[in-house]
Amino acid sequence: MEAVQKKKKKAGRRPKAVKREVRAAVRFTKSEYFIVKEKAATAGKKPTEYIRQLAIKAEIKTRLTDEERRFLKDLISIGNNINQIAKACHAEGVLKAMMYFKNYVIQMDQVIKKLKS
């Protein structure tokens, strides 16, 4: 007769399909961690899974580049100039204010063209 060999069961836990090898530590205050736990519970996830998904899927707005900051500064100064035009319109009359306004409209168009390109 043939000897029937039985397969021995391996002891321990089954290997995971995806093994996470890198650990990243994050520190929270008690109030911050409470908020994270509440949001995770609302989403029906564990806090670690919630944080992991946020870190991977969330979009972060990038800071403005130096060029974009310059354009923004130009637009702010143009807005200030338009306020000065309004004051001049009230104080000196409409004709002088119209001349100022045309000049600033041209400047605004140039800045907007630079932003678009």
Z-matrix of the N, CA and C atoms (Angstrom, degrees):
N
C 1 1.423
C 2 1.522 1 110.93
N 3 1.289 2 111.73 1 152.55
C 4 1.458 3 117.66 2 -178.55
C 5 1.527 4 109.95 3 -87.31
N 6 1.270 5 114.30 4 143.88
C 7 1.458 6 119.07 5 178.07
C 8 1.529 7 108.93 6 -82.81
N 9 1.279 8 116.18 7 125.97
C 10 1.468 9 121.47 8 179.37
C 11 1.527 10 107.65 9 -87.07
N 12 1.308 11 113.39 10 122.24
C 13 1.462 12 116.97 11 179.86
C 14 1.517 13 108.90 12 -95.93
N 15 1.287 14 115.58 13 126.56
C 16 1.457 15 120.65 14 176.42
C 17 1.529 16 108.62 15 -93.91
N 18 1.322 17 114.06 16 138.52
C 19 1.465 18 118.34 17 176.85
C 20 1.510 19 108.32 18 -77.44
N 21 1.309 20 114.78 19 131.28
C 22 1.455 21 119.00 20 177.95
C 23 1.526 22 108.50 21 -79.29
N 24 1.306 23 115.94 22 137.69
C 25 1.457 24 120.28 23 175.61
C 26 1.519 25 108.25 24 -78.59
N 27 1.314 26 114.27 25 136.15
C 28 1.459 27 118.39 26 177.69
C 29 1.513 28 109.16 27 -79.11
N 30 1.274 29 115.87 28 138.50
C 31 1.459 30 120.67 29 179.05
C 32 1.520 31 109.44 30 -82.00
N 33 1.305 32 115.32 31 153.08
C 34 1.462 33 119.63 32 175.13
C 35 1.516 34 112.60 33 103.56
N 36 1.273 35 113.76 34 -173.67
C 37 1.453 36 122.56 35 -175.94
C 38 1.521 37 110.64 36 -83.58
N 39 1.324 38 116.48 37 147.71
C 40 1.463 39 120.41 38 175.84
C 41 1.526 40 109.63 39 -68.31
N 42 1.314 41 117.11 40 146.72
C 43 1.468 42 118.21 41 177.81
C 44 1.529 43 110.60 42 -68.20
N 45 1.314 44 115.46 43 143.09
C 46 1.462 45 121.19 44 179.99
C 47 1.514 46 109.84 45 -74.99
N 48 1.337 47 115.94 46 151.79
C 49 1.459 48 121.01 47 178.47
C 50 1.533 49 110.24 48 -68.97
N 51 1.322 50 116.01 49 -41.66
C 52 1.461 51 121.03 50 179.34
C 53 1.516 52 107.78 51 -119.94
N 54 1.310 53 115.77 52 117.88
C 55 1.457 54 119.89 53 -179.56
C 56 1.523 55 108.78 54 -100.48
N 57 1.317 56 115.58 55 121.91
C 58 1.463 57 120.43 56 178.24
C 59 1.520 58 107.09 57 -88.53
N 60 1.317 59 115.44 58 119.93
C 61 1.453 60 120.03 59 -172.14
C 62 1.514 61 114.15 60 -103.57
N 63 1.331 62 117.18 61 -22.20
C 64 1.462 63 120.68 62 -175.42
C 65 1.521 64 108.85 63 -105.17
N 66 1.310 65 116.14 64 134.39
C 67 1.459 66 121.39 65 179.25
C 68 1.527 67 107.68 66 -111.51
N 69 1.333 68 115.95 67 132.00
C 70 1.459 69 121.76 68 176.65
C 71 1.521 70 107.67 69 -122.21
N 72 1.302 71 116.47 70 124.48
C 73 1.463 72 120.63 71 -178.11
C 74 1.525 73 109.76 72 -93.34
N 75 1.323 74 115.21 73 137.90
C 76 1.461 75 121.73 74 177.20
C 77 1.516 76 107.12 75 -128.54
N 78 1.309 77 116.66 76 134.24
C 79 1.469 78 119.75 77 179.24
C 80 1.533 79 108.90 78 -105.74
N 81 1.322 80 115.04 79 137.30
C 82 1.453 81 122.45 80 177.46
C 83 1.522 82 109.20 81 -124.93
N 84 1.324 83 115.67 82 153.93
C 85 1.456 84 118.86 83 166.30
C 86 1.525 85 106.30 84 -76.41
N 87 1.330 86 117.03 85 168.00
C 88 1.462 87 119.59 86 -179.44
C 89 1.528 88 110.90 87 -60.87
N 90 1.329 89 115.94 88 -41.06
C 91 1.471 90 119.01 89 -179.20
C 92 1.526 91 111.32 90 -68.15
N 93 1.336 92 117.60 91 -39.43
C 94 1.470 93 120.37 92 177.65
C 95 1.524 94 110.78 93 -63.15
N 96 1.333 95 116.12 94 -43.86
C 97 1.465 96 119.34 95 -179.00
C 98 1.528 97 111.19 96 -66.20
N 99 1.323 98 116.90 97 -35.88
C 100 1.461 99 120.16 98 176.62
C 101 1.530 100 110.15 99 -61.53
N 102 1.329 101 116.73 100 -42.99
C 103 1.464 102 120.97 101 178.92
C 104 1.524 103 110.23 102 -62.98
N 105 1.337 104 117.28 103 -44.17
C 106 1.470 105 121.11 104 179.12
C 107 1.522 106 110.14 105 -61.55
N 108 1.344 107 117.09 106 -44.45
C 109 1.463 108 120.71 107 179.80
C 110 1.524 109 111.53 108 -62.21
N 111 1.322 110 117.11 109 -41.47
C 112 1.460 111 121.01 110 179.13
C 113 1.529 112 111.52 111 -65.18
N 114 1.317 113 116.52 112 -43.73
C 115 1.468 114 119.75 113 178.92
C 116 1.526 115 110.70 114 -65.23
N 117 1.328 116 116.71 115 -39.07
C 118 1.461 117 120.59 116 178.18
C 119 1.524 118 110.22 117 -64.77
N 120 1.318 119 117.09 118 -42.22
C 121 1.462 120 120.63 119 179.08
C 122 1.529 121 110.53 120 -64.24
N 123 1.320 122 116.64 121 -39.98
C 124 1.461 123 120.71 122 177.42
C 125 1.525 124 110.87 123 -62.04
N 126 1.332 125 116.03 124 -37.64
C 127 1.467 126 121.07 125 179.09
C 128 1.528 127 111.91 126 -80.56
N 129 1.339 128 117.29 127 -7.89
C 130 1.451 129 120.99 128 179.94
C 131 1.518 130 113.20 129 75.07
N 132 1.320 131 116.47 130 32.77
C 133 1.465 132 121.36 131 -178.44
C 134 1.524 133 109.63 132 -130.21
N 135 1.329 134 114.99 133 163.34
C 136 1.461 135 120.53 134 172.30
C 137 1.523 136 107.69 135 -76.10
N 138 1.337 137 117.88 136 153.58
C 139 1.471 138 119.58 137 -179.39
C 140 1.533 139 113.18 138 -56.23
N 141 1.335 140 117.94 139 -38.68
C 142 1.468 141 119.12 140 -179.09
C 143 1.521 142 111.29 141 -65.01
N 144 1.330 143 116.34 142 -42.58
C 145 1.471 144 120.21 143 179.65
C 146 1.532 145 110.38 144 -66.98
N 147 1.326 146 116.36 145 -38.61
C 148 1.461 147 121.88 146 178.72
C 149 1.530 148 110.60 147 -61.62
N 150 1.332 149 116.58 148 -48.17
C 151 1.475 150 121.22 149 -179.68
C 152 1.523 151 109.95 150 -64.16
N 153 1.331 152 117.02 151 -41.84
C 154 1.469 153 121.39 152 -179.95
C 155 1.539 154 110.39 153 -59.81
N 156 1.335 155 116.45 154 -46.76
C 157 1.464 156 119.40 155 -179.32
C 158 1.513 157 111.61 156 -66.04
N 159 1.336 158 117.44 157 -38.90
C 160 1.466 159 119.65 158 177.12
C 161 1.525 160 111.13 159 -62.69
N 162 1.320 161 116.36 160 -42.61
C 163 1.465 162 120.39 161 -177.81
C 164 1.524 163 110.96 162 -64.60
N 165 1.317 164 117.30 163 -34.45
C 166 1.467 165 120.22 164 -176.28
C 167 1.522 166 112.02 165 -85.94
N 168 1.329 167 117.34 166 -41.52
C 169 1.460 168 120.15 167 -170.31
C 170 1.524 169 115.12 168 -98.74
N 171 1.312 170 118.28 169 -19.21
C 172 1.467 171 120.36 170 -175.42
C 173 1.523 172 110.72 171 -70.67
N 174 1.331 173 115.76 172 145.81
C 175 1.455 174 120.83 173 176.81
C 176 1.519 175 109.04 174 -99.65
N 177 1.293 176 115.20 175 132.09
C 178 1.456 177 121.45 176 178.66
C 179 1.520 178 107.58 177 -107.02
N 180 1.316 179 115.78 178 131.68
C 181 1.458 180 119.28 179 177.47
C 182 1.520 181 108.59 180 -75.57
N 183 1.314 182 115.66 181 130.37
C 184 1.456 183 119.69 182 -179.72
C 185 1.527 184 109.84 183 -78.32
N 186 1.297 185 115.17 184 156.78
C 187 1.466 186 119.88 185 176.93
C 188 1.519 187 109.38 186 -73.24
N 189 1.315 188 114.14 187 160.55
C 190 1.469 189 119.20 188 178.08
C 191 1.521 190 109.73 189 -70.72
N 192 1.320 191 115.15 190 143.24
C 193 1.461 192 119.43 191 174.50
C 194 1.522 193 108.46 192 -75.35
N 195 1.320 194 116.42 193 168.42
C 196 1.468 195 120.39 194 178.90
C 197 1.528 196 110.87 195 -59.72
N 198 1.327 197 116.01 196 -39.49
C 199 1.464 198 120.81 197 -179.65
C 200 1.530 199 110.66 198 -65.19
N 201 1.337 200 116.72 199 -43.17
C 202 1.463 201 120.13 200 178.58
C 203 1.532 202 111.08 201 -65.18
N 204 1.327 203 116.84 202 -36.78
C 205 1.465 204 120.00 203 176.69
C 206 1.526 205 111.05 204 -63.06
N 207 1.335 206 115.53 205 -41.25
C 208 1.467 207 119.48 206 178.61
C 209 1.530 208 110.56 207 -61.91
N 210 1.347 209 116.25 208 -44.25
C 211 1.465 210 119.83 209 179.50
C 212 1.532 211 110.63 210 -63.03
N 213 1.318 212 116.81 211 -40.85
C 214 1.456 213 120.81 212 179.26
C 215 1.523 214 110.44 213 -63.65
N 216 1.326 215 116.05 214 -41.05
C 217 1.464 216 120.74 215 178.08
C 218 1.534 217 110.15 216 -62.60
N 219 1.338 218 115.80 217 -40.55
C 220 1.472 219 120.13 218 177.84
C 221 1.530 220 110.60 219 -62.22
N 222 1.339 221 116.60 220 -44.39
C 223 1.465 222 119.57 221 179.87
C 224 1.518 223 111.45 222 -63.49
N 225 1.332 224 117.42 223 -38.04
C 226 1.468 225 120.87 224 178.43
C 227 1.517 226 110.26 225 -64.79
N 228 1.330 227 116.08 226 -42.95
C 229 1.472 228 118.50 227 -179.93
C 230 1.525 229 110.84 228 -66.84
N 231 1.335 230 116.59 229 -34.52
C 232 1.470 231 119.49 230 177.03
C 233 1.530 232 109.52 231 -65.77
N 234 1.340 233 116.67 232 -39.79
C 235 1.468 234 119.74 233 176.65
C 236 1.516 235 111.26 234 -60.82
N 237 1.326 236 117.01 235 -40.64
C 238 1.465 237 120.55 236 176.66
C 239 1.519 238 110.87 237 -62.81
N 240 1.338 239 116.17 238 -40.17
C 241 1.464 240 119.94 239 178.94
C 242 1.521 241 111.21 240 -64.47
N 243 1.324 242 117.50 241 -36.60
C 244 1.469 243 120.45 242 178.60
C 245 1.534 244 109.81 243 -65.31
N 246 1.335 245 116.73 244 -37.17
C 247 1.465 246 119.04 245 175.45
C 248 1.529 247 110.86 246 -63.31
N 249 1.323 248 116.61 247 -38.40
C 250 1.462 249 120.11 248 177.04
C 251 1.524 250 110.90 249 -64.85
N 252 1.340 251 116.13 250 -34.67
C 253 1.470 252 120.15 251 177.15
C 254 1.528 253 109.69 252 -63.74
N 255 1.330 254 116.26 253 -43.06
C 256 1.463 255 119.82 254 179.53
C 257 1.525 256 110.75 255 -60.89
N 258 1.343 257 116.22 256 -40.81
C 259 1.472 258 119.79 257 177.62
C 260 1.530 259 110.49 258 -64.13
N 261 1.356 260 115.76 259 -43.28
C 262 1.466 261 119.64 260 -179.90
C 263 1.521 262 110.56 261 -64.53
N 264 1.312 263 116.85 262 -35.90
C 265 1.458 264 121.39 263 179.29
C 266 1.529 265 110.09 264 -62.11
N 267 1.331 266 116.19 265 -41.27
C 268 1.457 267 119.70 266 179.50
C 269 1.531 268 111.29 267 -72.34
N 270 1.314 269 117.53 268 -36.15
C 271 1.466 270 120.90 269 -173.92
C 272 1.528 271 113.13 270 -87.00
N 273 1.338 272 118.09 271 -45.18
C 274 1.463 273 120.59 272 -169.54
C 275 1.520 274 114.52 273 -108.83
N 276 1.281 275 117.70 274 -14.20
C 277 1.454 276 119.03 275 179.81
C 278 1.522 277 111.70 276 117.11
N 279 1.304 278 114.29 277 166.43
C 280 1.458 279 121.38 278 -171.51
C 281 1.525 280 112.15 279 -74.49
N 282 1.325 281 118.92 280 -36.02
C 283 1.473 282 121.36 281 -173.88
C 284 1.525 283 111.80 282 -61.56
N 285 1.322 284 118.09 283 -47.13
C 286 1.456 285 120.97 284 -179.95
C 287 1.532 286 110.57 285 -65.78
N 288 1.334 287 116.98 286 -38.78
C 289 1.456 288 120.96 287 178.68
C 290 1.524 289 110.95 288 -63.83
N 291 1.322 290 117.73 289 -37.04
C 292 1.474 291 121.69 290 178.44
C 293 1.527 292 110.50 291 -61.95
N 294 1.333 293 117.06 292 -39.87
C 295 1.468 294 120.26 293 179.30
C 296 1.528 295 109.81 294 -64.12
N 297 1.325 296 117.53 295 -45.67
C 298 1.460 297 120.96 296 177.01
C 299 1.531 298 111.18 297 -59.65
N 300 1.319 299 114.77 298 -45.01
C 301 1.457 300 120.54 299 -175.91
C 302 1.524 301 111.63 300 -61.71
N 303 1.338 302 117.91 301 -43.86
C 304 1.472 303 120.49 302 179.04
C 305 1.525 304 110.63 303 -59.58
N 306 1.328 305 116.77 304 -42.16
C 307 1.460 306 121.67 305 179.66
C 308 1.533 307 110.37 306 -60.50
N 309 1.326 308 117.83 307 -43.79
C 310 1.465 309 120.91 308 -177.49
C 311 1.525 310 112.68 309 -75.11
N 312 1.310 311 117.12 310 -28.51
C 313 1.467 312 119.81 311 175.71
C 314 1.527 313 109.53 312 -65.33
N 315 1.307 314 116.27 313 -39.99
C 316 1.474 315 120.53 314 177.68
C 317 1.535 316 109.74 315 -63.52
N 318 1.326 317 117.21 316 -44.02
C 319 1.464 318 120.79 317 178.66
C 320 1.526 319 111.60 318 -62.59
N 321 1.326 320 117.05 319 -40.90
C 322 1.471 321 120.34 320 179.25
C 323 1.524 322 110.94 321 -64.33
N 324 1.318 323 116.87 322 -40.95
C 325 1.469 324 120.29 323 178.20
C 326 1.526 325 111.19 324 -60.97
N 327 1.330 326 116.70 325 -40.10
C 328 1.465 327 120.22 326 179.21
C 329 1.531 328 111.04 327 -64.89
N 330 1.315 329 117.31 328 -43.03
C 331 1.468 330 120.70 329 -179.87
C 332 1.525 331 110.15 330 -65.28
N 333 1.327 332 117.21 331 -42.50
C 334 1.472 333 120.38 332 -179.95
C 335 1.530 334 110.79 333 -65.10
N 336 1.321 335 117.40 334 -38.39
C 337 1.475 336 119.74 335 176.86
C 338 1.520 337 110.84 336 -63.21
N 339 1.348 338 117.28 337 -39.43
C 340 1.457 339 120.73 338 177.90
C 341 1.533 340 110.99 339 -64.56
N 342 1.335 341 116.69 340 -38.76
C 343 1.458 342 120.44 341 179.42
C 344 1.529 343 111.32 342 -66.26
N 345 1.316 344 117.37 343 -37.30
C 346 1.469 345 121.15 344 -178.16
C 347 1.520 346 112.05 345 -72.19
N 348 1.329 347 116.71 346 -30.15
C 349 1.478 348 118.79 347 -177.47
C 350 1.505 349 112.13 348 -86.75
